[in-house]
């Protein structure tokens, strides 16, 4: 607490009239915050910050709103989302009739030479039928089409599109991927995993760099308007992205802070790993490369998740890395260089192998550098290992929307009753002492953190009280959910002394809602007004 006669350099901003939920155990609640040069310099009641006020200090009265640490999406793909979530949104299609109607409308609107490019299609729309271009070709009337399924790990390509890309049969890949073919070796149009989908890159329409730049900035502004101050970006597939970010910062500021993890794919040699180490030096004012992203498997619905036992179609028994030991060597190489890793691991065998990899590190001090993404089904025997090894769990509660409590959805049918009964064990991981980061995985699900925070508590999407919760016992408390976007997100990337709390000396990344995100009913939270978003001491959104 400041002495009444003590004077300080003038703050840039005073935030007053708030209920400040600090997440700082030394002072859980406050009423005002002073900000200078992008940092929090004082936290307390209004008398504590009064002496920070100068002639040019902006005073913002939050009128009773709840102010808390800036929300950070723990798993997002802003740039990749801009490129893959373009075109027709098929997320509302629930069956084949709806899909065909949507595609027929897009085909009629297409000009000569145009493609129908679409995204967000739920596997459940096929009603259990094998994914095949014959299901959609008639509706498209000859217009080539490329449709990303909602998981972003697979696509459905129309017959004319297959012909345009010269895809006539099976392909061999260095990583787990497949051009699905029928019994006669003819491609069905179902392309599974990134290497298979990349066969279409040469013929797909592509937006100009200027358009992608504006769309990226638009997405980041939209993210800030939902209360996000940062995101852990789980890709750097495009080599020009860093140049694009630097170009944006030449003329302004990013509204959202980005921490980027480039991919490390099977076949990466020692020189490639050293390049990833060197890449960690790249940074701007509000972006930096800070980690490496691996894939240990794919998705349940695509049949590429690595499971201890096969799914109902006899699939899911192979890792994304054909030689899992090569993955282990690559992670150890990066760990010895002090590089953090995040590994996509959905199936129980994939999760186990990542934990085994971390446990095999000779230096226990290197173990907390690692985290696991998704963790959709995992047995109880693996849960204590997260806390014991210091491995953070990164999960996306909104993905529950693609499953059903009665297990009639494609995800649940594939894994079976026992494994579906242990879906997305958020609460069990928290209760086992794990660091639990929450995120959206946009564009797979909406990036709005209010929806994710609410879903983490409800185990269903907010505003849908008629929907039965999925594994309801895994619901988080309001505080646990908020920590997943703040203090635990910071801890997972080693920034606990920089962010995740409202305390002097930390970054002035702050969010204010009209309601308390911890105490407000979850369905109400999902639509609560965002009063203010501040990134690096700059107000980037004001409601």
N, C-alpha and C positions, 0 to 999 in steps of 0.2 A: 504494500500500500504506500502511495506517495505521501510525503510530508506536505501539508497545505501550502507552505511557503517555498517549496522547492520548485525550480523552473527547469524546463527541458527545451531542447530544440523543437521547433514547431513540427507537429505531425503533418503528413499530407492529408490524412483522413481520420476523422473520429466517427465511429459507429456507436450510436447511443440509442437508448430506449428499447433495448433488446433483452430477451431472455437468452443468455449466452450459455449454451451447453458445451463446455470446453473439452470434455473427455480427458482433462488433466486431473489426475487423482489429487493433486495438491490444492486445486481450486476448481471443483466440478461446475460451479455456476458463477456467472458474473452478469453485469448489466451493460458494459461498454468496452470497446476495444480501440486502441490507438495504433495507427499504421504509418510507417515512414520508410521510404526507400524500399518498398516491397516486402518489409518485415513487420511483424507484430512487435510493438515496443512497449505496450502496456495493456493490461487486462484487469478489470475490477469494476467498481461502481463508477458512476459518473464523476464523482469527486476525484477518483484516482486518475482520470484521464484529462481533467479540466486544464491542468497546467501544460498539457501538450498542445493546446489550441493556440494557433498563431493567426496572423492577419489573413493568410492565404489557405488556412486549413479548411477543407470541406467537411462539414458536419452533416452526417446522414442519420436522420431519426428513423429507426426501423419500426417504430410504433407498435411495439409488443411482439414483433416477429421473433422466431427462434433462430438464433445465429449459431453455427457450429462449424467444425473443420470442413474445408472444401471437399466435395465429393469427388472421388476418383474411380472411374470405371476400371476394374481390375483386368478386363480382357475385352479389347475392342480392335476393330479394323477400319479406321476412318478412311484411309486412302483406298485400300482394297475394296471397302464397301462402296465407295464412290464409283469404282469401275465395275463391280459385280452386281450392284443393286440398281443398275440402270435398266431402263425399259419398262416392260409390263410387270406389275406386281401381282403375283398369283397367290398370295398368302391367304386370300379369302376363299379360294376354291376348295370345296370339301369333297367333291366327287368328280368322276369323269365327265358327267354332263356339264358341270360348272366349268371345268377346265376347257372342254371343247368349245363352249360358248364364248369364253374369254379369248381363246386363240382365234376363233373364226372372226370375231370382231376386229382383232388386231390385224389379221390377214387382209380383211376387206379395206382397212385403212392404209395398208402398205402401198407405196409407190413402186413402180418397176425397179427391180434391183435391191429393194429393201429387204431386211431380215426382220423377223420377230425375235427379239431378244427379251427374255423374261427371267424372273427370279422368284424365290420364296415359295415354291411349290412343295406342299406337304406330301410325304410318302403315303399318308393315309388316303389321299385322293384316289389312288389306284385300286382301293378296295381289296388289297391282297393279290391283285394280278401282277405278273411280271412286268417290269417297266419296258415298254417297247414303242418304237416310233409308229407302228401301225395303229396304235390307240389314238394318235393325233393327226396323222398325215391328211386324212380326208378333210378335217376341219380347217387345215391350213391351206388347202387348195393349191399346193405347189410352192408356197412361200417357204423359204428355208427358215428354220427356227432352232434356237439354242436356248434351253430352259434349265437354269440352275435350280436344283432342288434345295429345300430350305437349309439343309445341313452344310451347303457350300462345298461338300466333298464329292458331289456327283451331279451329273447333268443328263437330261434327255435331249437328244438331237434328232431332228426330223430326217426323213429319208433324203430329200434334196440337199440338206446341210451335210450329211455324211458324204454324199457324192462330191460336193464342192470341196471338202477337205481331203478327198481321196482315201477315206477310211473304208476299206473293203474286207477286213478280217481282223484276226487277233494281232496284238502287238506285244513285244517284250519290253519291260521297263526295269530300270535299276532299283526302283522303289516299289512299294505295294501299290499297284494300279492295274486297271483292267478295262479293255474294250470288250464289253459283254457280247458274246456271240451265241447264236442258236446252235442246234445240233449239227447243222450243215456248215457252220463256220461263218455265217452271215452276221454282221453287226446288228444288234437290236436297237442301237441308238443310245443305250445306257452306258455312259462313260463314268467310271468309278475312280475317284481320287485325282489329284492335281495333274499328274503326268499324262493321264488319259485325256483329261479335259483340255490340256495345253495343245493337243493335236489340232484343235479348232482355231488356235490363235491367229494363224496366218490368214484366215478367211473371214473372221468376225469383224464387223464394223468397229471402229475405234474413234473415240472423241479426241479432239485436239487438246494439246497441253493447256491452252488458255481456258478451255471449257472445264477441264478437270481441275485446274487451279481454283476457279470460281466455285465449282461444286464442292471441293474440299473445304474451302473457307465457309461456304454456306452450311455445311454439315457441322463444322466446329462451332459456328455461331449458334446453331440450333442446339448443340450439346450444352453450351454455356447457358442457354435459356432454360434448360431443365435443371440447372444447379450444378452441372459438372464443371470442375476446375482442372481436371486432368484425366489422362487415360494411359493405361499400360497397353501399348500398341503391339500386337502379336504378329507382325509381319513386316518385312522390308523386301518384298518380292521385286519391286520395280527399282532399278538402280538410280532412276532420276528423282526419286522422292526426296532425298536429302537436299538436292539442288532446288527442288520446288519449295521446300520449307525455308531454305536460306533466302530464296527470292522473295517469299512472302514477308520475311522479317526485314528485308531491305526497305520496305515501304510501310511497315506497320508491325503489329504484334499478333501472335496467335492468341485467340481467346481462351484456348485450353492448352494446358501443359502436356506434352507428349513424351513418353518414355518408350523407346522403340527397341524391339527385339527382332533382328533379322533371322531368317530361317537357316537351319543347318539340315541338309537333306542327305539321305543315304548316298554313299559314294564320295562324300567330301573328304579330301586327303589332308595331309598335315599342312600343306601350303594354304589350303582353303580354311582350315581352322585358324591358322596364324592370321589370315586376312580378317576373320571375324574378331579376333582379339584386337587387331589394329583398329578396326572399325569402331570399337568402344570409345575412341577418342573424339568421335564426331559429335558436335553439339552446336546449338544455337542458344538464344536467350531463353526460349521456353520449350526447346526440344533437345533431346539427347538420345544417342544410342546407349542402351543400358541393359544388356543381356543378349541371350541367343535363344531362339525358339526351336524346339525339336518336335517331331511327331513319333510317338511310339505305336500308334494305331490310327484307325480312321473313325468310322461311325457304326453304331449298332444297325441302323436301318439299311446302310449300304453293304452290310456283311463284312466290313473291314475292321471292326473293333477286335482287339486281341483278347480273347476270352480263355479262361482256364479250360472250359469245355465248350464244344461247338454249339452254335445256335440251332434253332429248329430246322434250318435249311442245310445244316452241316457246314456252315461257314463260321469264320471268326477264330480260326486256330493259328493264324500267322501274324507276325509283327509287321509293322510298316517298314522297319529296317530288316531286310532279308537275313542279315546277320546281327542279331541283337547285341552280340559282344562288341561289334564295331560301334554301336551306339554308346555302349559303356566306355569304350576307349575315347571316343570323341568328347563325352561329358567330362571325363577325368582330365583330358588335355586342357579344356577350357577352365575347369575348376582350378587347376594348378596355376593358371594365369590370372586367377581372381575374377573370372567372368561368371556372372549369374546365368542360370539356365531356367527355362520354363518348358515343360514337356507336356504335350497333348497326350493324355492317356485316359481313355474312356472305359475300356474293358478291364476286368479284374486282373488278367494276366499282365496287361500293360502297366497298370498301377504297381503291381508287385515288382516288375522288372525295374522300374524307375527307382523304387525304394531300395531294391537290392543294389542298384548301381551307386546310389548315394552312400549306402552303408559300406561299400567296398573301398571308399576313399580312405587313403592311409592317414590323412590328417583330419581329425574330427572337426577342426575349425572351419574346414571348407564345406561341411555338410549344409549349413544354413543358407548357402548361396542358391539353393535349388527349390523349385516349386513344381507342382503338378496341376495341369489344367483339366477341368471337366469332371473326372472321377464319377462317372454316371452310375456304376454299380461296383461295389467293393465289399468283400466279406469283413466281418468284425475283427478277424485276426490281424488285418492290416492297419486298422485305425490307430492303435497306440504308436505305431512306428512313425507317424508324421511328427508328433511332438517329440518323441525320443531322438529322432534324427534332425529335428529342426526344419523339416521340409514343409513349406506352406502349401495349403490346399486352396485352389482357385476354382470357384464354382459359379454357375449361372442359373439361378433359380427359375428364371423365365422359360428355360427349356422344358420345364415340366408341362407347359402348354401343349406340347406335341405328344403327351402321353395321357392315359385315362386311368382313373382309380380302379376300374373294373378289368383292366389289363386287356381290353379289346383292341388297342392300338397296335401299330406295326412294331414299335420299339418293344413293347411288353411281350407280344407274341413271339418275337425272335428270341428274347433271352429266357422266356419261361417264367413261371410263377415265382420260383424261389429267388431268382436274381431280380425280377421286377419288384419284389417286396423289399429290396434294399436299394432303391433308386435314390440318387442324390442325397446322400446321408450327411446333410449340412449340420444338423444338430448333434449327431453322434460324433462328428469330427471336432466340433467345438467343445463338447463335453469331455472328449479325450485329450483336450489341451492343445489342439492344433491352431495355428494361425490360419484364419479362414478369410480369404479375399473374395469379394463378390463383384460380379460384372455382368455385362449384357451379351458379349460376343457379337455386337452389332457388326454386320447386318443380319445375323441369324435371328436376333430378337431386337425389340425396340431398345434404343440406348437410354431412354428416360429412366433415371435412377429411382424415381418415385415408384414406377411400376415394379422394378426389381426389388426394392426394399419391401414393398407391400407383398409381393409374391413370396419372398423369403419367409414371411410371417404366416401367410394364408395357405401356402402350398397349392394355390390356384391363382389364375390371373385376377386382379382386382376388378370389381364391378360385375362379377359373375357368381353371385352367391348360390345359384342353382347347380354349379359344378362341384362335384365331390372332390375334396382335397386329395392329392396324390401323396401317399405315405405321410399322413398328417402328423405323425409323431416326430417328424424331422423339421418341424417349424422352428424358426428362430425367434427369440424375443426381439422387441423393437431395438433394444440397445445392441444386441449381437449383430443385427442387420446393419445398423449405422456404423458400427466398428468395422464391418466388412468393407465399407466404402471409405473409411477414414484411417483409423489407427492401425488396423490390420493390413490395409493396403500399403501404408507407409512401411510397416515392419517387413512386409514380404519383399521389399526392394531395398532394405537397409536404410530407409529414410526416416526412421523413428525420431531422430534428433532434428529433422528438418520440417516435418509435416505430420498431419494426423491428429494434432491437438491444437487448441487455441491457447497459446502460451507465449510470453515474451521471447524474442529471438527466432521464432519459427517463421516460415514463409507465410505471407499474408494471402493465403488461398482460403477463402471463406464462402460459405453458402448460408442463405437465410430463407426459410419457408414461413408461410403464414401460420403453420401449425408446428407442433413439436413432432419431429419424425419418430421419436421413441414412443411417446404417449398417445398420439392421435390414433384413432381406429385405422387399420390398414387400408380399408377401402376408401376412407376419406383422404388418407395420405396420397394416394395415387393421383388425385386431382387437385391437390393443394397448390395455391399460388406460389410461384417462386418469386420471392421479394427481391433478392439480390444475389448476384454471383460476382465474386472478386477473385481475380487471378493475379498473383504477383503485385498486390496492392492497387491494381487497376480495376475499377468496376466495369465488367464486361457484359453484364445484364442487370437491368433494374426493372422490376415488375411494376 
